[in-house]
Amino acid sequence: MRTILRSGAVALAAGTLLLGSGVAAQAAAPASTVSVSVNRLILKPGEFGHTGSIRIVIKNRTTEVYDQGVTITEPIAQTFDQFTGTGPCAGGGTGPTPAAVGCMLAEPLQPGANAVITVSFRSPAKPQAFPQIAPDQGKVEVGSASAQFDAVFRATGGGLANPVPYVQDTTSKLVVTAGDATLTRQEDGTYRGVTTVTVRNDGDAAHDGLAGNISAPAGLSGWPENLPDNVCFPSAPTVPGGVAVDCQVTGGQLAEGQERTFQWAFNASEDAVPGLLGSATTRVDLGHGPTQTDGANTATFTITVAE
């Protein structure tokens, strides 16, 4: 099983790589002799968001081996999840427009043989009491053959009839809160404390995860830590003499109506002066998604060194 990373990058195995719809050929069969079919994508509602998959069948109707690969365009931006039955893939996207991924077949398709590929999708859209549809935006291309497919959101009651058009949000709608942090003395004499951040997503804009930023006041030792542990990079602090970092937030895509918590941890040296260090600001953004301008995705809190 191959997973398309939510950042739009694709994990690639060794060998020939594909980009977009370009594919490498090895003893390629005439494209007109290869056919492709795909079923409608039915997105099933969960507690939050939707999941579903398509089944792609490629038939080699020639007397030659087919090894040109397949290109798949997602019906809704940044909803690719996992690919099963393919070789190396490349492509994907990080913007609001549905992207294409090109994949080699798991193995060359022999004359008269069929290949089956399964692609799963994940949408952050909130489950609704009525079905919705994104018509004919998904596409599968094999040589000169192609097939389009709808994406239909099943209603919470199970219905699919008379779906209304689905329109994905184009603005970020995150809401962020954070508690004050108190640094207490540790066994080694230094100080340490955390703040818990809660982020709720009130929209279904395209994104691949969450990105967190913290800007903290002077008086700390080292960089703030993002918990659970993540790779972080220094950024420009908003407080003179302070520190700031940008980090990926664990958990991937956040569905509409869903909440997630994470922590920032702070350290101070053993000779830190007890009292208020100052205010810190944390911001959470949609990873590779639209920006937010209403300020609801930013929270300010205090950092204090305990007596």
Secondary structure, DSSP 8 states (H G I E B T S, - for coil): -EEB-TTS-B---SS---BTTB---SS---GGGEEEEE--EEEEE-SSSEEEEEEEEEEE-SSS-B---EEEE-SSTT-EEEEESEEEEEE---SSS--EEEEEESS-B-TT-EEEEEEEEEE-----SS-EEEEEEEEEEETTEEEEEEEEE--TTS--SS-EE-----S--EEEEE--EEEEE-TTS-EEEEEEEEEEE-S----SSEEEEEEE-TT-SS--EEETT--EEE---SSTT-EEEEEEETTS---TT-EEEEEEEEEE-TT--SEEEEEEEEEEEETTS----SSTTEEEEEEEE--
